[in-house]
Amino acid sequence: MSALFSRQLGKGSPLVLLHGFCENHHIWDGFVKELAKDHHVIVFDLPGFGSSNLPSDNISIDEVGALMTQELNRLQINNSILIGHSLGGYVALAMMVFSPLLFTGVVLFHSTSHSDSEEKKGNRNKTIAFVQNNGVAPFVETFVPGLFRDKAHPSIPFVQKMALSTPMKTLIAYTKAMRDRPARSNKIVELNFPLLVLAGAYDTFVPLSDSTEISKLSRLGTLTVLKNAAHMGMLEDQEVAIQAIKEFAK
């Protein structure tokens, strides 16, 4: 039995959805029903989240990408579009770089091809220390509302409950992995694959200026701005995001 949880719906060209940090496949629940009308949709729990096992406390983004690619090969899913939210976008880019012929495009959903700045790396280290000293719950309490434009958004309790299920070792392992991940911007230029960047107008984690720049790296790049969203467009601006993905996947 595979150590990675996945769920498959619908028929058609395949879309692989990869969730973000402290999430699991349920973050896409509002998406899959609509996308599955025209596509074969596959949602995963990344290693260590949800029902998937964490193989190592020192896992890297590249290693996660390799595991996900192996699983797609095992499931015999080819020519898919990768859709990655935040952390999931980092994983999607690793998959595209190492196995470009397996995929037909990437959607960076509130994600970036840049590596962490020194300031961001320092913040990652502070997160690790805070969680080690205080646990997951106090971190989640402040982290999740900060993902939303509206700090009283009705989806916040749903996301907080999901985030609270994240094991401490997973949270710390991925914070290190994100801190140490390589930049991928040069690979987007080099491979020139179809790229859709979904950006939140109010996103403080991935600024709109960065998303705009990244969308121009590929000759086949496009940008859709989610005008009502910060970092959680699948919940904050769902209809617009779904329509953008449908247009990209035609």
C-alpha positions in Angstrom: 0.0 0.0 0.0 1.2 3.5 -0.9 2.2 5.8 1.9 0.7 8.8 0.0 -3.0 9.5 0.2 -4.8 10.5 -3.0 -8.3 10.9 -4.2 -9.4 10.9 -7.9 -12.5 12.3 -9.5 -13.9 12.9 -12.9 -12.6 12.1 -16.4 -10.7 14.0 -19.0 -7.2 15.6 -19.1 -5.6 15.2 -15.6 -5.2 18.0 -13.1 -3.0 17.3 -10.1 -3.7 19.6 -7.1 -1.0 20.0 -4.4 -2.0 21.8 -1.2 0.0 24.3 0.9 1.7 24.4 4.2 -0.3 23.1 7.2 -3.1 22.0 4.8 -4.3 18.7 3.3 -6.3 17.7 0.3 -9.5 19.0 1.9 -8.4 22.5 1.1 -9.6 21.8 -2.5 -13.0 20.5 -1.6 -14.7 23.5 -3.1 -12.7 23.2 -6.3 -12.8 19.5 -7.2 -16.5 19.1 -7.9 -16.5 21.9 -10.6 -13.1 21.0 -12.1 -14.1 17.3 -12.3 -16.9 18.1 -14.7 -14.3 18.3 -17.5 -11.1 16.8 -16.0 -9.6 13.9 -14.2 -8.8 15.6 -10.9 -6.2 14.1 -8.5 -5.8 15.6 -5.0 -3.0 14.5 -2.7 -1.9 14.8 0.9 1.7 15.7 0.7 4.1 13.5 2.7 3.5 14.2 6.4 0.2 15.9 6.0 -3.3 14.5 6.3 -3.2 10.7 5.8 0.3 10.6 4.2 3.4 9.5 6.1 6.4 11.8 6.6 9.4 9.7 5.4 12.1 11.8 7.0 12.5 14.7 9.5 15.0 16.2 7.1 13.1 16.0 3.9 13.8 18.6 1.1 11.4 20.1 -1.4 13.2 18.2 -4.2 12.7 14.9 -2.3 9.0 15.7 -1.9 8.8 16.4 -5.6 10.5 13.1 -6.4 8.1 11.2 -4.1 5.1 12.8 -5.8 6.4 12.1 -9.3 7.0 8.5 -8.3 3.4 8.3 -7.1 2.0 9.7 -10.3 4.0 7.2 -12.2 2.7 4.4 -10.0 -0.9 5.7 -10.7 -0.1 5.9 -14.4 -1.0 9.6 -14.6 0.7 11.3 -17.5 0.4 14.7 -19.3 -1.0 16.4 -16.2 -1.2 20.0 -15.2 0.3 20.6 -11.8 -1.6 23.1 -9.6 0.3 24.0 -6.4 -0.8 26.3 -3.6 2.1 28.0 -1.9 4.2 25.1 -0.6 2.5 23.0 -3.3 3.8 25.3 -5.9 7.4 24.8 -4.7 6.8 21.0 -5.0 5.2 21.4 -8.4 8.2 23.3 -9.8 10.6 20.6 -8.5 8.5 18.0 -10.3 8.4 20.0 -13.5 12.2 20.6 -13.4 13.1 16.9 -12.8 10.5 15.3 -15.1 9.4 17.9 -17.6 8.1 15.4 -20.1 5.5 14.1 -17.6 3.6 17.4 -17.4 1.9 19.8 -19.7 2.0 22.9 -17.5 2.1 24.4 -14.0 -0.3 26.7 -12.0 1.5 28.6 -9.3 -1.4 29.4 -6.9 -0.1 32.1 -4.4 3.4 30.6 -4.9 6.8 31.7 -6.2 9.9 30.5 -8.1 12.2 32.6 -5.9 14.1 31.2 -3.0 13.8 32.7 0.5 15.4 36.0 1.2 17.7 36.2 4.2 14.9 38.0 6.1 12.5 35.2 5.2 15.0 32.5 6.3 15.3 34.3 9.6 11.5 34.3 10.0 11.5 30.5 9.2 14.0 30.0 12.0 11.8 32.0 14.4 8.8 29.8 13.4 10.8 26.6 14.2 11.9 28.0 17.6 8.4 29.2 18.4 6.8 25.8 17.6 9.4 23.9 19.4 8.8 26.0 22.5 5.1 26.5 22.3 3.6 23.8 20.1 1.5 23.8 17.0 -1.7 25.4 18.3 -0.4 28.8 19.3 1.3 29.1 15.9 -1.9 28.1 14.0 -3.9 30.6 16.0 -2.1 33.6 14.5 -0.8 32.0 11.2 -4.1 31.1 9.7 -6.0 34.4 10.0 -2.9 36.1 8.5 -3.5 34.1 5.3 -6.8 35.9 4.6 -7.7 39.4 3.5 -10.8 39.3 5.8 -9.6 38.3 9.3 -13.2 37.2 10.1 -13.6 35.1 6.9 -16.0 32.2 7.4 -13.5 29.7 6.2 -10.9 30.5 8.9 -12.2 27.9 11.4 -12.1 25.2 8.7 -8.5 26.0 7.8 -7.5 26.3 11.5 -8.9 22.9 12.2 -7.0 21.4 9.3 -3.8 23.2 10.3 -4.1 22.0 13.9 -3.9 18.4 12.6 -0.4 19.0 11.4 2.2 17.1 13.4 4.9 19.2 15.0 7.6 17.2 13.2 6.0 17.8 9.9 5.6 21.5 10.5 9.2 21.9 11.5 10.5 19.6 8.7 8.7 21.6 6.0 9.6 25.0 7.5 13.3 23.9 7.1 12.6 22.5 3.6 11.0 25.8 2.5 13.8 27.8 4.0 16.5 25.8 2.1 14.7 25.3 -1.2 16.5 26.5 -4.4 15.3 29.2 -6.7 13.5 27.9 -9.9 13.2 31.1 -11.9 16.0 30.2 -14.3 14.4 26.8 -14.9 11.1 28.5 -15.9 13.0 30.5 -18.4 15.0 27.5 -19.6 12.2 25.0 -19.9 9.6 27.7 -21.1 6.6 25.6 -20.1 3.0 26.8 -20.0 2.6 28.7 -16.7 -0.4 30.3 -15.0 0.3 32.5 -12.0 -2.7 33.0 -9.7 -2.0 36.0 -7.5 -3.9 37.5 -4.6 -4.2 41.3 -4.8 -3.8 41.4 -1.0 -1.3 38.6 -0.6 1.5 39.5 1.9 3.3 36.2 1.6 3.7 36.4 -2.2 3.4 40.0 -3.2 1.6 40.8 -6.5 4.8 42.4 -7.8 6.6 39.1 -7.5 3.8 37.2 -9.1 3.7 39.6 -12.0 7.5 39.2 -12.6 7.3 35.4 -12.4 4.4 35.2 -14.9 6.7 36.9 -17.5 9.6 34.4 -17.1 8.0 32.0 -19.6 6.9 33.0 -23.1 3.9 30.8 -22.3 3.2 32.5 -19.0 -0.1 34.2 -17.9 -1.2 36.0 -14.8 -4.6 36.2 -13.2 -5.1 38.5 -10.3 -7.7 37.4 -7.7 -9.0 40.8 -6.6 -10.7 39.7 -3.4 -8.0 37.4 -2.2 -4.9 37.5 0.0 -3.2 34.0 0.2 -6.3 31.7 0.1 -7.8 32.4 -3.3 -9.4 28.9 -3.5 -11.6 30.1 -0.6 -11.6 33.9 -1.0 -12.1 34.2 -4.8 -13.1 30.7 -5.8 -15.2 31.3 -8.9 -12.5 33.4 -10.6 -9.8 31.0 -9.7 -11.7 28.0 -11.0 -12.5 29.8 -14.3 -8.8 30.8 -14.8 -7.7 27.2 -14.3 -10.4 25.9 -16.7 -9.2 28.4 -19.4 -5.6 27.4 -18.8 -6.4 23.7 -19.1 -8.3 23.9 -22.3 
